[in-house]
Amino acid sequence: MGPLIGAGIAVVAGLGAGIGIGIATGKTAEAISRQPEAAGKIQTVFFLGIALAEATAIYGFVVAILLYLKG
């Protein structure tokens, strides 16, 4: 039972990633609307941030799968 509870908690990492990606998307849209000529640079930083945020969700998912298979 313990590993299953840990797996459920590990999945919560996806929640944080989703919130972070949503905030980043909103701020990116705002930044591009203020400075359209810098859209290329803004999008590059945006995609890097999205990749890092998504990586945390993937790590949480992998930990959840490993804990589930253990229990």
mmJSON file of the N, C-alpha and C atoms, coordinates in Angstrom:
{"data_MODEL":{"atom_site":{
"group_PDB":["ATOM","ATOM","ATOM","ATOM","ATOM","ATOM","ATOM","ATOM","ATOM","ATOM","ATOM","ATOM","ATOM","ATOM","ATOM","ATOM","ATOM","ATOM","ATOM","ATOM","ATOM","ATOM","ATOM","ATOM","ATOM","ATOM","ATOM","ATOM","ATOM","ATOM","ATOM","ATOM","ATOM","ATOM","ATOM","ATOM","ATOM","ATOM","ATOM","ATOM","ATOM","ATOM","ATOM","ATOM","ATOM","ATOM","ATOM","ATOM","ATOM","ATOM","ATOM","ATOM","ATOM","ATOM","ATOM","ATOM","ATOM","ATOM","ATOM","ATOM","ATOM","ATOM","ATOM","ATOM","ATOM","ATOM","ATOM","ATOM","ATOM","ATOM","ATOM","ATOM","ATOM","ATOM","ATOM","ATOM","ATOM","ATOM","ATOM","ATOM","ATOM","ATOM","ATOM","ATOM","ATOM","ATOM","ATOM","ATOM","ATOM","ATOM","ATOM","ATOM","ATOM","ATOM","ATOM","ATOM","ATOM","ATOM","ATOM","ATOM","ATOM","ATOM","ATOM","ATOM","ATOM","ATOM","ATOM","ATOM","ATOM","ATOM","ATOM","ATOM","ATOM","ATOM","ATOM","ATOM","ATOM","ATOM","ATOM","ATOM","ATOM","ATOM","ATOM","ATOM","ATOM","ATOM","ATOM","ATOM","ATOM","ATOM","ATOM","ATOM","ATOM","ATOM","ATOM","ATOM","ATOM","ATOM","ATOM","ATOM","ATOM","ATOM","ATOM","ATOM","ATOM","ATOM","ATOM","ATOM","ATOM","ATOM","ATOM","ATOM","ATOM","ATOM","ATOM","ATOM","ATOM","ATOM","ATOM","ATOM","ATOM","ATOM","ATOM","ATOM","ATOM","ATOM","ATOM","ATOM","ATOM","ATOM","ATOM","ATOM","ATOM","ATOM","ATOM","ATOM","ATOM","ATOM","ATOM","ATOM","ATOM","ATOM","ATOM","ATOM","ATOM","ATOM","ATOM","ATOM","ATOM","ATOM","ATOM","ATOM","ATOM","ATOM","ATOM","ATOM","ATOM","ATOM","ATOM","ATOM","ATOM","ATOM","ATOM","ATOM","ATOM","ATOM","ATOM","ATOM","ATOM","ATOM","ATOM","ATOM","ATOM"],
"id":[1,2,3,4,5,6,7,8,9,10,11,12,13,14,15,16,17,18,19,20,21,22,23,24,25,26,27,28,29,30,31,32,33,34,35,36,37,38,39,40,41,42,43,44,45,46,47,48,49,50,51,52,53,54,55,56,57,58,59,60,61,62,63,64,65,66,67,68,69,70,71,72,73,74,75,76,77,78,79,80,81,82,83,84,85,86,87,88,89,90,91,92,93,94,95,96,97,98,99,100,101,102,103,104,105,106,107,108,109,110,111,112,113,114,115,116,117,118,119,120,121,122,123,124,125,126,127,128,129,130,131,132,133,134,135,136,137,138,139,140,141,142,143,144,145,146,147,148,149,150,151,152,153,154,155,156,157,158,159,160,161,162,163,164,165,166,167,168,169,170,171,172,173,174,175,176,177,178,179,180,181,182,183,184,185,186,187,188,189,190,191,192,193,194,195,196,197,198,199,200,201,202,203,204,205,206,207,208,209,210,211,212,213],
"type_symbol":["N","C","C","N","C","C","N","C","C","N","C","C","N","C","C","N","C","C","N","C","C","N","C","C","N","C","C","N","C","C","N","C","C","N","C","C","N","C","C","N","C","C","N","C","C","N","C","C","N","C","C","N","C","C","N","C","C","N","C","C","N","C","C","N","C","C","N","C","C","N","C","C","N","C","C","N","C","C","N","C","C","N","C","C","N","C","C","N","C","C","N","C","C","N","C","C","N","C","C","N","C","C","N","C","C","N","C","C","N","C","C","N","C","C","N","C","C","N","C","C","N","C","C","N","C","C","N","C","C","N","C","C","N","C","C","N","C","C","N","C","C","N","C","C","N","C","C","N","C","C","N","C","C","N","C","C","N","C","C","N","C","C","N","C","C","N","C","C","N","C","C","N","C","C","N","C","C","N","C","C","N","C","C","N","C","C","N","C","C","N","C","C","N","C","C","N","C","C","N","C","C","N","C","C","N","C","C","N","C","C","N","C","C"],
"label_atom_id":["N","CA","C","N","CA","C","N","CA","C","N","CA","C","N","CA","C","N","CA","C","N","CA","C","N","CA","C","N","CA","C","N","CA","C","N","CA","C","N","CA","C","N","CA","C","N","CA","C","N","CA","C","N","CA","C","N","CA","C","N","CA","C","N","CA","C","N","CA","C","N","CA","C","N","CA","C","N","CA","C","N","CA","C","N","CA","C","N","CA","C","N","CA","C","N","CA","C","N","CA","C","N","CA","C","N","CA","C","N","CA","C","N","CA","C","N","CA","C","N","CA","C","N","CA","C","N","CA","C","N","CA","C","N","CA","C","N","CA","C","N","CA","C","N","CA","C","N","CA","C","N","CA","C","N","CA","C","N","CA","C","N","CA","C","N","CA","C","N","CA","C","N","CA","C","N","CA","C","N","CA","C","N","CA","C","N","CA","C","N","CA","C","N","CA","C","N","CA","C","N","CA","C","N","CA","C","N","CA","C","N","CA","C","N","CA","C","N","CA","C","N","CA","C","N","CA","C","N","CA","C","N","CA","C","N","CA","C","N","CA","C","N","CA","C","N","CA","C"],
"label_alt_id":[null,null,null,null,null,null,null,null,null,null,null,null,null,null,null,null,null,null,null,null,null,null,null,null,null,null,null,null,null,null,null,null,null,null,null,null,null,null,null,null,null,null,null,null,null,null,null,null,null,null,null,null,null,null,null,null,null,null,null,null,null,null,null,null,null,null,null,null,null,null,null,null,null,null,null,null,null,null,null,null,null,null,null,null,null,null,null,null,null,null,null,null,null,null,null,null,null,null,null,null,null,null,null,null,null,null,null,null,null,null,null,null,null,null,null,null,null,null,null,null,null,null,null,null,null,null,null,null,null,null,null,null,null,null,null,null,null,null,null,null,null,null,null,null,null,null,null,null,null,null,null,null,null,null,null,null,null,null,null,null,null,null,null,null,null,null,null,null,null,null,null,null,null,null,null,null,null,null,null,null,null,null,null,null,null,null,null,null,null,null,null,null,null,null,null,null,null,null,null,null,null,null,null,null,null,null,null,null,null,null,null,null,null],
"label_comp_id":["MET","MET","MET","GLY","GLY","GLY","PRO","PRO","PRO","LEU","LEU","LEU","ILE","ILE","ILE","GLY","GLY","GLY","ALA","ALA","ALA","GLY","GLY","GLY","ILE","ILE","ILE","ALA","ALA","ALA","VAL","VAL","VAL","VAL","VAL","VAL","ALA","ALA","ALA","GLY","GLY","GLY","LEU","LEU","LEU","GLY","GLY","GLY","ALA","ALA","ALA","GLY","GLY","GLY","ILE","ILE","ILE","GLY","GLY","GLY","ILE","ILE","ILE","GLY","GLY","GLY","ILE","ILE","ILE","ALA","ALA","ALA","THR","THR","THR","GLY","GLY","GLY","LYS","LYS","LYS","THR","THR","THR","ALA","ALA","ALA","GLU","GLU","GLU","ALA","ALA","ALA","ILE","ILE","ILE","SER","SER","SER","ARG","ARG","ARG","GLN","GLN","GLN","PRO","PRO","PRO","GLU","GLU","GLU","ALA","ALA","ALA","ALA","ALA","ALA","GLY","GLY","GLY","LYS","LYS","LYS","ILE","ILE","ILE","GLN","GLN","GLN","THR","THR","THR","VAL","VAL","VAL","PHE","PHE","PHE","PHE","PHE","PHE","LEU","LEU","LEU","GLY","GLY","GLY","ILE","ILE","ILE","ALA","ALA","ALA","LEU","LEU","LEU","ALA","ALA","ALA","GLU","GLU","GLU","ALA","ALA","ALA","THR","THR","THR","ALA","ALA","ALA","ILE","ILE","ILE","TYR","TYR","TYR","GLY","GLY","GLY","PHE","PHE","PHE","VAL","VAL","VAL","VAL","VAL","VAL","ALA","ALA","ALA","ILE","ILE","ILE","LEU","LEU","LEU","LEU","LEU","LEU","TYR","TYR","TYR","LEU","LEU","LEU","LYS","LYS","LYS","GLY","GLY","GLY"],
"label_asym_id":["A","A","A","A","A","A","A","A","A","A","A","A","A","A","A","A","A","A","A","A","A","A","A","A","A","A","A","A","A","A","A","A","A","A","A","A","A","A","A","A","A","A","A","A","A","A","A","A","A","A","A","A","A","A","A","A","A","A","A","A","A","A","A","A","A","A","A","A","A","A","A","A","A","A","A","A","A","A","A","A","A","A","A","A","A","A","A","A","A","A","A","A","A","A","A","A","A","A","A","A","A","A","A","A","A","A","A","A","A","A","A","A","A","A","A","A","A","A","A","A","A","A","A","A","A","A","A","A","A","A","A","A","A","A","A","A","A","A","A","A","A","A","A","A","A","A","A","A","A","A","A","A","A","A","A","A","A","A","A","A","A","A","A","A","A","A","A","A","A","A","A","A","A","A","A","A","A","A","A","A","A","A","A","A","A","A","A","A","A","A","A","A","A","A","A","A","A","A","A","A","A","A","A","A","A","A","A","A","A","A","A","A","A"],
"label_entity_id":["1","1","1","1","1","1","1","1","1","1","1","1","1","1","1","1","1","1","1","1","1","1","1","1","1","1","1","1","1","1","1","1","1","1","1","1","1","1","1","1","1","1","1","1","1","1","1","1","1","1","1","1","1","1","1","1","1","1","1","1","1","1","1","1","1","1","1","1","1","1","1","1","1","1","1","1","1","1","1","1","1","1","1","1","1","1","1","1","1","1","1","1","1","1","1","1","1","1","1","1","1","1","1","1","1","1","1","1","1","1","1","1","1","1","1","1","1","1","1","1","1","1","1","1","1","1","1","1","1","1","1","1","1","1","1","1","1","1","1","1","1","1","1","1","1","1","1","1","1","1","1","1","1","1","1","1","1","1","1","1","1","1","1","1","1","1","1","1","1","1","1","1","1","1","1","1","1","1","1","1","1","1","1","1","1","1","1","1","1","1","1","1","1","1","1","1","1","1","1","1","1","1","1","1","1","1","1","1","1","1","1","1","1"],
"label_seq_id":[1,1,1,2,2,2,3,3,3,4,4,4,5,5,5,6,6,6,7,7,7,8,8,8,9,9,9,10,10,10,11,11,11,12,12,12,13,13,13,14,14,14,15,15,15,16,16,16,17,17,17,18,18,18,19,19,19,20,20,20,21,21,21,22,22,22,23,23,23,24,24,24,25,25,25,26,26,26,27,27,27,28,28,28,29,29,29,30,30,30,31,31,31,32,32,32,33,33,33,34,34,34,35,35,35,36,36,36,37,37,37,38,38,38,39,39,39,40,40,40,41,41,41,42,42,42,43,43,43,44,44,44,45,45,45,46,46,46,47,47,47,48,48,48,49,49,49,50,50,50,51,51,51,52,52,52,53,53,53,54,54,54,55,55,55,56,56,56,57,57,57,58,58,58,59,59,59,60,60,60,61,61,61,62,62,62,63,63,63,64,64,64,65,65,65,66,66,66,67,67,67,68,68,68,69,69,69,70,70,70,71,71,71],
"pdbx_PDB_ins_code":[null,null,null,null,null,null,null,null,null,null,null,null,null,null,null,null,null,null,null,null,null,null,null,null,null,null,null,null,null,null,null,null,null,null,null,null,null,null,null,null,null,null,null,null,null,null,null,null,null,null,null,null,null,null,null,null,null,null,null,null,null,null,null,null,null,null,null,null,null,null,null,null,null,null,null,null,null,null,null,null,null,null,null,null,null,null,null,null,null,null,null,null,null,null,null,null,null,null,null,null,null,null,null,null,null,null,null,null,null,null,null,null,null,null,null,null,null,null,null,null,null,null,null,null,null,null,null,null,null,null,null,null,null,null,null,null,null,null,null,null,null,null,null,null,null,null,null,null,null,null,null,null,null,null,null,null,null,null,null,null,null,null,null,null,null,null,null,null,null,null,null,null,null,null,null,null,null,null,null,null,null,null,null,null,null,null,null,null,null,null,null,null,null,null,null,null,null,null,null,null,null,null,null,null,null,null,null,null,null,null,null,null,null],
"Cartn_x":[0.82,0.0,0.858,2.001,2.876,3.379,3.88,4.363,3.259,2.027,0.932,0.62,0.725,0.528,1.647,2.877,4.012,3.846,3.288,3.056,2.037,1.009,0.015,0.599,1.46,2.105,3.062,3.757,4.701,3.983,2.75,1.995,1.649,1.632,1.324,2.363,3.529,4.532,3.973,3.096,2.461,1.576,0.974,0.134,0.973,2.102,2.987,3.518,3.837,4.332,3.255,2.027,0.927,0.683,0.725,0.552,1.701,2.92,4.086,4.048,3.64,3.559,2.467,1.371,0.292,0.729,1.414,1.912,2.934,3.842,4.861,4.235,3.205,2.536,1.885,1.229,0.598,1.608,2.702,3.736,4.423,4.581,5.178,4.281,2.985,2.047,2.073,2.144,2.209,3.491,4.616,5.899,5.941,5.397,5.404,4.48,3.367,2.468,3.095,3.972,4.645,5.824,6.539,7.731,7.7,6.877,6.76,8.067,8.947,10.21,11.149,10.91,11.749,11.097,10.114,9.356,10.246,11.215,12.092,12.882,13.466,14.25,13.342,12.177,11.241,10.785,10.484,10.023,11.113,12.368,13.467,13.558,13.497,13.546,12.306,11.168,9.911,10.002,10.495,10.593,11.582,12.649,13.596,12.922,12.179,11.449,10.397,9.684,8.672,9.325,10.471,11.165,11.577,12.077,12.483,11.277,10.187,8.986,8.405,8.417,7.866,8.746,10.043,10.95,10.595,10.212,9.828,8.585,7.656,6.453,6.814,7.725,8.145,8.853,9.707,10.375,9.35,8.351,7.302,6.547,6.286,5.578,6.414,7.705,8.587,8.665,8.787,8.818,7.52,6.394,5.092,4.988,5.447,5.405,6.294,7.492,8.392,7.814,7.217,6.61,5.406,4.634,3.46,3.873,4.901,5.362,6.009,6.579,7.176,6.097,4.994,3.931,2.986],
"Cartn_y":[-1.207,0.0,1.262,1.22,2.386,2.87,1.952,2.408,3.026,2.563,3.131,4.562,4.825,6.196,7.086,6.571,7.317,7.578,6.609,6.796,7.905,7.933,8.999,10.368,10.442,11.717,12.121,11.164,11.469,12.02,11.592,12.073,13.552,14.05,15.46,16.366,15.836,16.627,17.117,16.346,16.757,17.977,18.099,19.259,20.532,20.465,21.626,22.002,21.01,21.275,21.927,21.45,22.037,23.492,23.789,25.173,26.037,25.515,26.269,26.545,25.56,25.741,26.756,26.697,27.665,29.09,29.291,30.627,31.091,30.193,30.554,30.926,30.199,30.505,31.875,32.176,33.49,34.618,34.435,35.47,35.62,34.511,34.584,35.36,35.074,35.811,37.3,37.604,39.006,39.67,38.971,39.53,39.755,38.813,38.965,40.105,40.275,41.369,42.723,42.778,44.038,44.323,43.262,43.416,42.404,42.633,41.643,41.39,42.372,42.185,41.217,40.952,40.031,38.649,38.369,37.118,35.883,35.902,34.745,34.408,35.43,35.214,34.787,35.392,35.056,33.607,33.191,31.819,30.8,31.154,30.241,29.992,31.055,30.921,30.201,30.471,29.824,28.309,27.862,26.424,25.745,26.431,25.881,25.711,26.709,26.622,25.536,25.393,24.345,22.969,22.798,21.505,21.17,22.145,21.9,21.596,22.321,22.064,20.692,20.338,19.039,17.893,18.143,17.115,16.743,17.722,17.407,16.53,16.774,15.937,14.517,14.399,13.066,12.321,13.023,12.389,11.88,12.69,12.27,11.059,11.04,9.916,8.639,8.756,7.591,7.055,7.946,7.518,6.838,7.382,6.777,5.374,5.22,3.896,2.907,3.34,2.45,2.05,2.991,2.671,1.763,1.993,1.16,-0.288,-0.43,-1.781,-2.486,-1.709,-2.298,-2.821,-2.064,-2.41,-3.359],
"Cartn_z":[0.0,0.0,0.0,0.709,0.791,-0.564,-1.417,-2.733,-3.584,-3.407,-4.2,-3.77,-2.479,-2.004,-2.537,-2.51,-3.059,-4.544,-5.262,-6.699,-6.934,-6.115,-6.254,-5.983,-4.985,-4.673,-5.797,-6.386,-7.468,-8.691,-8.913,-10.071,-9.918,-8.703,-8.465,-9.133,-9.451,-10.171,-11.497,-12.103,-13.35,-13.164,-12.005,-11.717,-11.699,-11.01,-10.964,-12.334,-13.131,-14.485,-15.337,-15.199,-15.964,-15.606,-14.319,-13.883,-14.393,-14.279,-14.743,-16.238,-17.009,-18.46,-18.81,-18.092,-18.339,-18.042,-16.942,-16.597,-17.631,-18.02,-19.007,-20.348,-20.747,-22.01,-21.975,-20.862,-20.722,-20.746,-20.032,-20.003,-21.356,-22.083,-23.418,-24.367,-24.323,-25.179,-24.845,-23.564,-23.138,-23.623,-23.503,-23.924,-25.433,-26.196,-27.654,-28.079,-27.368,-27.728,-27.411,-26.421,-26.089,-27.013,-27.413,-28.248,-29.391,-30.398,-31.484,-32.24,-32.277,-33.005,-32.292,-31.017,-30.256,-30.112,-30.943,-30.812,-30.934,-31.821,-32.005,-30.753,-30.133,-28.913,-27.762,-27.679,-26.604,-26.739,-27.959,-28.168,-27.853,-28.14,-27.83,-26.334,-25.556,-24.102,-23.599,-24.219,-23.841,-24.023,-25.163,-25.426,-24.485,-24.131,-23.168,-21.803,-21.383,-20.116,-20.124,-21.232,-21.352,-21.244,-21.887,-21.836,-20.411,-19.678,-18.3,-17.413,-17.608,-16.806,-17.132,-18.394,-18.784,-18.278,-18.186,-17.677,-16.244,-15.434,-14.061,-14.029,-14.927,-14.999,-15.427,-16.37,-16.823,-15.702,-14.948,-13.808,-12.803,-12.503,-11.579,-12.094,-13.391,-13.997,-13.909,-14.186,-14.122,-12.691,-11.726,-10.329,-9.949,-10.401,-10.103,-10.709,-11.932,-12.581,-11.812,-11.45,-10.721,-9.365,-8.664,-7.373,-7.538,-8.585,-8.834,-9.133,-9.936,-10.289,-9.105,-8.203,-6.997,-6.041,-5.952,-4.996,-5.61],
"occupancy":[1.0,1.0,1.0,1.0,1.0,1.0,1.0,1.0,1.0,1.0,1.0,1.0,1.0,1.0,1.0,1.0,1.0,1.0,1.0,1.0,1.0,1.0,1.0,1.0,1.0,1.0,1.0,1.0,1.0,1.0,1.0,1.0,1.0,1.0,1.0,1.0,1.0,1.0,1.0,1.0,1.0,1.0,1.0,1.0,1.0,1.0,1.0,1.0,1.0,1.0,1.0,1.0,1.0,1.0,1.0,1.0,1.0,1.0,1.0,1.0,1.0,1.0,1.0,1.0,1.0,1.0,1.0,1.0,1.0,1.0,1.0,1.0,1.0,1.0,1.0,1.0,1.0,1.0,1.0,1.0,1.0,1.0,1.0,1.0,1.0,1.0,1.0,1.0,1.0,1.0,1.0,1.0,1.0,1.0,1.0,1.0,1.0,1.0,1.0,1.0,1.0,1.0,1.0,1.0,1.0,1.0,1.0,1.0,1.0,1.0,1.0,1.0,1.0,1.0,1.0,1.0,1.0,1.0,1.0,1.0,1.0,1.0,1.0,1.0,1.0,1.0,1.0,1.0,1.0,1.0,1.0,1.0,1.0,1.0,1.0,1.0,1.0,1.0,1.0,1.0,1.0,1.0,1.0,1.0,1.0,1.0,1.0,1.0,1.0,1.0,1.0,1.0,1.0,1.0,1.0,1.0,1.0,1.0,1.0,1.0,1.0,1.0,1.0,1.0,1.0,1.0,1.0,1.0,1.0,1.0,1.0,1.0,1.0,1.0,1.0,1.0,1.0,1.0,1.0,1.0,1.0,1.0,1.0,1.0,1.0,1.0,1.0,1.0,1.0,1.0,1.0,1.0,1.0,1.0,1.0,1.0,1.0,1.0,1.0,1.0,1.0,1.0,1.0,1.0,1.0,1.0,1.0,1.0,1.0,1.0,1.0,1.0,1.0],
"B_iso_or_equiv":[0.0,0.0,0.0,0.0,0.0,0.0,0.0,0.0,0.0,0.0,0.0,0.0,0.0,0.0,0.0,0.0,0.0,0.0,0.0,0.0,0.0,0.0,0.0,0.0,0.0,0.0,0.0,0.0,0.0,0.0,0.0,0.0,0.0,0.0,0.0,0.0,0.0,0.0,0.0,0.0,0.0,0.0,0.0,0.0,0.0,0.0,0.0,0.0,0.0,0.0,0.0,0.0,0.0,0.0,0.0,0.0,0.0,0.0,0.0,0.0,0.0,0.0,0.0,0.0,0.0,0.0,0.0,0.0,0.0,0.0,0.0,0.0,0.0,0.0,0.0,0.0,0.0,0.0,0.0,0.0,0.0,0.0,0.0,0.0,0.0,0.0,0.0,0.0,0.0,0.0,0.0,0.0,0.0,0.0,0.0,0.0,0.0,0.0,0.0,0.0,0.0,0.0,0.0,0.0,0.0,0.0,0.0,0.0,0.0,0.0,0.0,0.0,0.0,0.0,0.0,0.0,0.0,0.0,0.0,0.0,0.0,0.0,0.0,0.0,0.0,0.0,0.0,0.0,0.0,0.0,0.0,0.0,0.0,0.0,0.0,0.0,0.0,0.0,0.0,0.0,0.0,0.0,0.0,0.0,0.0,0.0,0.0,0.0,0.0,0.0,0.0,0.0,0.0,0.0,0.0,0.0,0.0,0.0,0.0,0.0,0.0,0.0,0.0,0.0,0.0,0.0,0.0,0.0,0.0,0.0,0.0,0.0,0.0,0.0,0.0,0.0,0.0,0.0,0.0,0.0,0.0,0.0,0.0,0.0,0.0,0.0,0.0,0.0,0.0,0.0,0.0,0.0,0.0,0.0,0.0,0.0,0.0,0.0,0.0,0.0,0.0,0.0,0.0,0.0,0.0,0.0,0.0,0.0,0.0,0.0,0.0,0.0,0.0],
"pdbx_formal_charge":[null,null,null,null,null,null,null,null,null,null,null,null,null,null,null,null,null,null,null,null,null,null,null,null,null,null,null,null,null,null,null,null,null,null,null,null,null,null,null,null,null,null,null,null,null,null,null,null,null,null,null,null,null,null,null,null,null,null,null,null,null,null,null,null,null,null,null,null,null,null,null,null,null,null,null,null,null,null,null,null,null,null,null,null,null,null,null,null,null,null,null,null,null,null,null,null,null,null,null,null,null,null,null,null,null,null,null,null,null,null,null,null,null,null,null,null,null,null,null,null,null,null,null,null,null,null,null,null,null,null,null,null,null,null,null,null,null,null,null,null,null,null,null,null,null,null,null,null,null,null,null,null,null,null,null,null,null,null,null,null,null,null,null,null,null,null,null,null,null,null,null,null,null,null,null,null,null,null,null,null,null,null,null,null,null,null,null,null,null,null,null,null,null,null,null,null,null,null,null,null,null,null,null,null,null,null,null,null,null,null,null,null,null],
"auth_seq_id":[1,1,1,2,2,2,3,3,3,4,4,4,5,5,5,6,6,6,7,7,7,8,8,8,9,9,9,10,10,10,11,11,11,12,12,12,13,13,13,14,14,14,15,15,15,16,16,16,17,17,17,18,18,18,19,19,19,20,20,20,21,21,21,22,22,22,23,23,23,24,24,24,25,25,25,26,26,26,27,27,27,28,28,28,29,29,29,30,30,30,31,31,31,32,32,32,33,33,33,34,34,34,35,35,35,36,36,36,37,37,37,38,38,38,39,39,39,40,40,40,41,41,41,42,42,42,43,43,43,44,44,44,45,45,45,46,46,46,47,47,47,48,48,48,49,49,49,50,50,50,51,51,51,52,52,52,53,53,53,54,54,54,55,55,55,56,56,56,57,57,57,58,58,58,59,59,59,60,60,60,61,61,61,62,62,62,63,63,63,64,64,64,65,65,65,66,66,66,67,67,67,68,68,68,69,69,69,70,70,70,71,71,71],
"auth_comp_id":["MET","MET","MET","GLY","GLY","GLY","PRO","PRO","PRO","LEU","LEU","LEU","ILE","ILE","ILE","GLY","GLY","GLY","ALA","ALA","ALA","GLY","GLY","GLY","ILE","ILE","ILE","ALA","ALA","ALA","VAL","VAL","VAL","VAL","VAL","VAL","ALA","ALA","ALA","GLY","GLY","GLY","LEU","LEU","LEU","GLY","GLY","GLY","ALA","ALA","ALA","GLY","GLY","GLY","ILE","ILE","ILE","GLY","GLY","GLY","ILE","ILE","ILE","GLY","GLY","GLY","ILE","ILE","ILE","ALA","ALA","ALA","THR","THR","THR","GLY","GLY","GLY","LYS","LYS","LYS","THR","THR","THR","ALA","ALA","ALA","GLU","GLU","GLU","ALA","ALA","ALA","ILE","ILE","ILE","SER","SER","SER","ARG","ARG","ARG","GLN","GLN","GLN","PRO","PRO","PRO","GLU","GLU","GLU","ALA","ALA","ALA","ALA","ALA","ALA","GLY","GLY","GLY","LYS","LYS","LYS","ILE","ILE","ILE","GLN","GLN","GLN","THR","THR","THR","VAL","VAL","VAL","PHE","PHE","PHE","PHE","PHE","PHE","LEU","LEU","LEU","GLY","GLY","GLY","ILE","ILE","ILE","ALA","ALA","ALA","LEU","LEU","LEU","ALA","ALA","ALA","GLU","GLU","GLU","ALA","ALA","ALA","THR","THR","THR","ALA","ALA","ALA","ILE","ILE","ILE","TYR","TYR","TYR","GLY","GLY","GLY","PHE","PHE","PHE","VAL","VAL","VAL","VAL","VAL","VAL","ALA","ALA","ALA","ILE","ILE","ILE","LEU","LEU","LEU","LEU","LEU","LEU","TYR","TYR","TYR","LEU","LEU","LEU","LYS","LYS","LYS","GLY","GLY","GLY"],
"auth_asym_id":["A","A","A","A","A","A","A","A","A","A","A","A","A","A","A","A","A","A","A","A","A","A","A","A","A","A","A","A","A","A","A","A","A","A","A","A","A","A","A","A","A","A","A","A","A","A","A","A","A","A","A","A","A","A","A","A","A","A","A","A","A","A","A","A","A","A","A","A","A","A","A","A","A","A","A","A","A","A","A","A","A","A","A","A","A","A","A","A","A","A","A","A","A","A","A","A","A","A","A","A","A","A","A","A","A","A","A","A","A","A","A","A","A","A","A","A","A","A","A","A","A","A","A","A","A","A","A","A","A","A","A","A","A","A","A","A","A","A","A","A","A","A","A","A","A","A","A","A","A","A","A","A","A","A","A","A","A","A","A","A","A","A","A","A","A","A","A","A","A","A","A","A","A","A","A","A","A","A","A","A","A","A","A","A","A","A","A","A","A","A","A","A","A","A","A","A","A","A","A","A","A","A","A","A","A","A","A","A","A","A","A","A","A"],
"auth_atom_id":["N","CA","C","N","CA","C","N","CA","C","N","CA","C","N","CA","C","N","CA","C","N","CA","C","N","CA","C","N","CA","C","N","CA","C","N","CA","C","N","CA","C","N","CA","C","N","CA","C","N","CA","C","N","CA","C","N","CA","C","N","CA","C","N","CA","C","N","CA","C","N","CA","C","N","CA","C","N","CA","C","N","CA","C","N","CA","C","N","CA","C","N","CA","C","N","CA","C","N","CA","C","N","CA","C","N","CA","C","N","CA","C","N","CA","C","N","CA","C","N","CA","C","N","CA","C","N","CA","C","N","CA","C","N","CA","C","N","CA","C","N","CA","C","N","CA","C","N","CA","C","N","CA","C","N","CA","C","N","CA","C","N","CA","C","N","CA","C","N","CA","C","N","CA","C","N","CA","C","N","CA","C","N","CA","C","N","CA","C","N","CA","C","N","CA","C","N","CA","C","N","CA","C","N","CA","C","N","CA","C","N","CA","C","N","CA","C","N","CA","C","N","CA","C","N","CA","C","N","CA","C","N","CA","C","N","CA","C","N","CA","C","N","CA","C","N","CA","C"],
"pdbx_PDB_model_num":[1,1,1,1,1,1,1,1,1,1,1,1,1,1,1,1,1,1,1,1,1,1,1,1,1,1,1,1,1,1,1,1,1,1,1,1,1,1,1,1,1,1,1,1,1,1,1,1,1,1,1,1,1,1,1,1,1,1,1,1,1,1,1,1,1,1,1,1,1,1,1,1,1,1,1,1,1,1,1,1,1,1,1,1,1,1,1,1,1,1,1,1,1,1,1,1,1,1,1,1,1,1,1,1,1,1,1,1,1,1,1,1,1,1,1,1,1,1,1,1,1,1,1,1,1,1,1,1,1,1,1,1,1,1,1,1,1,1,1,1,1,1,1,1,1,1,1,1,1,1,1,1,1,1,1,1,1,1,1,1,1,1,1,1,1,1,1,1,1,1,1,1,1,1,1,1,1,1,1,1,1,1,1,1,1,1,1,1,1,1,1,1,1,1,1,1,1,1,1,1,1,1,1,1,1,1,1,1,1,1,1,1,1]
}}}
